[in-house]
Amino acid sequence: MRILALLFFLLLSISCQSSTKPKTLQIDSTSYALRQQAMKAAMEFKKDRSNFRKAIELLDSAIKISPDFYSAYSNKANFHLLLGQKQEALQSIDSMLRIKPESNMAMIAKGTIYERMEKLDSAKSYYLKATKRLEVLYKDSANVNTFSNYVVSLKLAYDNQTALKVFYEDKKKFKDENFDAPAWINFEKILKTPRDQYLNNTKGPYASSILIR
């Protein structure tokens, strides 16, 4: 099962959900070009995983020009994770939160890294912060995006059963949504995925992108 590819689809919109209006960031065009080069280099991971290091170097160059380049820090954190560099990934996530303190996805990402590091109290703290904020967003604007984001956060903050309970009960609110569609079937499978498999199955250049957006 391609769990991580599916999760990327499901969590794609979390970074866009916030309790406050995010500030507008001015990013230099050269930084965008360097980020594109980094992503291209990362796509060659099957040939040589050292390309992740090359991608990080390119992203560092982009960040040097545009210190508030949120997406560059996000990509950099992903690549550090794929190289097993958890502490460096945390540093990039801290930069993301400096730029966008309202980023629930960055909070969840920080929690997952702490959990991989077996710092469970810290992980739980970040999961709960994100879950409380996502719950408010869901109640204020009940749509399939806020619904799916909130349910995934429940899986991490609590357990599969808690997330599945809300999923089964609340999906009835969305009468126009086809929950028999493949994407929702996959979503349900992900909610049932054992926690260790969910957190540690990282294969491919976008594996950890499901955690950091």
C-alpha positions as CSV (number, residue, x, y, z in Angstrom):
1,M,0.0,0.0,0.0
2,R,1.4,3.4,-0.9
3,I,0.5,4.9,2.4
4,L,2.6,8.0,2.1
5,A,1.5,9.0,-1.4
6,L,-2.1,8.7,-0.2
7,L,-1.4,10.8,2.9
8,F,0.2,13.5,0.8
9,F,-3.1,13.9,-1.0
10,L,-5.1,13.9,2.2
11,L,-3.0,16.4,4.1
12,L,-2.2,18.7,1.2
13,S,-4.5,21.4,2.4
14,I,-3.6,21.6,6.0
15,S,-0.9,24.2,5.5
16,C,-3.6,26.5,4.0
17,Q,-5.8,26.2,7.1
18,S,-5.0,28.7,9.8
19,S,-6.6,30.5,12.7
20,T,-5.2,33.8,11.6
21,K,-4.6,35.3,8.2
22,P,-1.0,34.5,7.1
23,K,1.3,37.3,6.2
24,T,2.2,37.9,2.6
25,L,5.8,36.8,1.9
26,Q,8.0,38.4,-0.7
27,I,10.2,35.8,-2.3
28,D,12.9,36.6,-4.8
29,S,12.6,35.0,-8.3
30,T,16.1,33.5,-8.0
31,S,15.0,31.7,-4.8
32,Y,12.1,30.1,-6.7
33,A,14.5,29.0,-9.5
34,L,16.9,27.5,-6.9
35,R,14.0,25.6,-5.3
36,Q,13.0,24.2,-8.6
37,Q,16.5,23.0,-9.2
38,A,16.4,21.4,-5.7
39,M,13.2,19.5,-6.5
40,K,14.6,18.3,-9.8
41,A,17.7,17.0,-8.0
42,A,15.6,15.2,-5.4
43,M,13.6,13.5,-8.1
44,E,16.8,11.6,-9.1
45,F,16.9,9.9,-5.7
46,K,16.6,6.4,-7.2
47,K,19.9,6.9,-8.9
48,D,21.7,8.5,-6.0
49,R,20.2,9.4,-2.6
50,S,23.1,11.9,-2.1
51,N,21.0,14.1,-4.4
52,F,19.0,15.0,-1.3
53,R,22.2,16.6,0.0
54,K,22.5,18.5,-3.2
55,A,18.9,19.6,-3.0
56,I,19.5,20.8,0.6
57,E,22.4,22.9,-0.6
58,L,20.3,24.5,-3.3
59,L,17.6,25.2,-0.8
60,D,20.1,26.8,1.6
61,S,21.1,29.1,-1.3
62,A,17.5,30.0,-1.9
63,I,16.9,30.7,1.8
64,K,20.1,32.9,2.0
65,I,18.5,35.2,-0.6
66,S,14.9,34.9,0.8
67,P,15.1,34.1,4.5
68,D,11.3,33.8,4.8
69,F,10.9,31.2,2.0
70,Y,8.5,28.9,3.8
71,S,8.3,26.3,1.1
72,A,12.1,26.0,0.9
73,Y,12.2,25.2,4.7
74,S,9.4,22.7,4.2
75,N,11.3,20.9,1.4
76,K,14.5,21.1,3.3
77,A,12.9,19.5,6.4
78,N,11.6,16.7,4.2
79,F,15.0,15.9,2.7
80,H,16.7,16.0,6.1
81,L,14.1,13.4,7.3
82,L,14.8,11.2,4.3
83,L,18.5,11.3,5.2
84,G,17.7,10.4,8.8
85,Q,18.7,13.9,10.1
86,K,15.9,14.5,12.6
87,Q,17.5,17.4,14.5
88,E,18.2,19.3,11.3
89,A,14.6,18.7,10.2
90,L,13.4,20.1,13.5
91,Q,15.4,23.2,12.9
92,S,13.8,23.7,9.5
93,I,10.3,23.2,11.0
94,D,11.1,25.8,13.7
95,S,11.9,28.2,10.8
96,M,8.6,27.4,9.3
97,L,6.8,28.2,12.5
98,R,8.7,31.4,12.8
99,I,7.4,32.5,9.4
100,K,3.9,31.0,9.8
101,P,3.0,30.4,13.5
102,E,-0.5,29.5,12.4
103,S,0.8,26.4,10.4
104,N,-1.0,23.4,11.9
105,M,0.8,21.1,9.6
106,A,4.2,22.3,10.8
107,M,3.1,21.6,14.3
108,I,2.0,18.1,13.4
109,A,5.2,17.5,11.6
110,K,7.2,18.6,14.7
111,G,5.2,16.2,16.8
112,T,5.9,13.3,14.4
113,I,9.6,13.9,14.5
114,Y,9.6,14.1,18.3
115,E,7.7,10.8,18.3
116,R,10.3,9.2,16.1
117,M,12.9,10.5,18.5
118,E,10.8,8.8,21.3
119,K,10.2,12.2,23.0
120,L,6.6,11.3,23.5
121,D,5.5,14.1,25.8
122,S,6.8,16.7,23.4
123,A,5.1,15.0,20.5
124,K,1.8,14.8,22.3
125,S,2.0,18.5,23.1
126,Y,2.3,19.5,19.5
127,Y,-0.3,17.1,18.3
128,L,-2.8,18.5,20.8
129,K,-2.0,22.1,19.9
130,A,-2.7,21.4,16.2
131,T,-5.8,19.3,17.0
132,K,-7.4,22.0,19.1
133,R,-6.8,24.6,16.4
134,L,-8.0,22.3,13.6
135,E,-11.1,21.6,15.6
136,V,-11.9,25.3,15.7
137,L,-11.4,25.6,12.0
138,Y,-13.6,22.6,11.4
139,K,-16.4,24.0,13.5
140,D,-16.1,27.4,11.9
141,S,-16.0,26.1,8.4
142,A,-17.2,22.5,8.0
143,N,-16.0,21.3,4.6
144,V,-14.3,18.1,3.5
145,N,-10.9,19.7,3.8
146,T,-11.2,20.9,7.4
147,F,-13.0,17.6,8.2
148,S,-10.2,15.4,6.8
149,N,-7.5,17.5,8.4
150,Y,-9.1,17.4,11.8
151,V,-9.7,13.6,11.6
152,V,-6.0,12.9,10.7
153,S,-4.9,15.2,13.6
154,L,-7.1,13.1,15.9
155,K,-5.3,9.9,14.8
156,L,-2.0,11.4,15.8
157,A,-3.1,13.2,19.0
158,Y,-5.1,10.2,20.3
159,D,-5.5,7.0,18.4
160,N,-7.1,5.3,15.4
161,Q,-10.4,4.6,17.2
162,T,-10.9,8.2,18.1
163,A,-10.3,9.3,14.6
164,L,-12.5,6.6,13.0
165,K,-15.3,7.4,15.4
166,V,-15.4,11.1,14.3
167,F,-15.0,10.0,10.7
168,Y,-18.0,7.7,10.7
169,E,-20.2,10.0,12.6
170,D,-19.4,13.3,10.9
171,K,-19.2,12.1,7.3
172,K,-23.0,12.0,7.4
173,K,-22.9,15.8,7.4
174,F,-21.5,15.8,3.9
175,K,-24.5,14.4,2.0
176,D,-23.2,15.5,-1.4
177,E,-19.8,13.8,-0.9
178,N,-19.2,10.4,-2.4
179,F,-17.5,8.5,0.4
180,D,-17.4,5.4,-1.8
181,A,-14.9,7.1,-4.1
182,P,-11.3,5.7,-4.1
183,A,-9.8,8.7,-2.3
184,W,-12.1,8.3,0.7
185,I,-11.7,4.5,0.8
186,N,-8.0,5.1,0.9
187,F,-8.5,7.7,3.6
188,E,-10.3,5.2,5.8
189,K,-7.5,2.7,5.2
190,I,-5.0,5.3,6.4
191,L,-7.0,6.0,9.5
192,K,-6.7,2.2,10.3
193,T,-3.0,2.0,9.5
194,P,-0.9,1.0,12.5
195,R,0.9,4.0,14.1
196,D,4.4,2.8,13.5
197,Q,3.8,2.1,9.9
198,Y,2.1,5.5,9.5
199,L,5.1,7.3,11.0
200,N,8.1,5.3,9.7
201,N,7.2,4.3,6.1
202,T,9.4,6.8,4.4
203,K,10.4,5.8,0.9
204,G,10.8,8.3,-2.0
205,P,11.4,12.0,-2.3
206,Y,7.9,13.0,-1.2
207,A,7.5,10.4,1.6
208,S,7.8,12.9,4.4
209,S,6.0,15.7,2.5
210,I,2.8,14.2,3.9
211,L,4.1,15.5,7.3
212,I,5.4,18.9,6.3
213,R,3.5,21.3,4.2
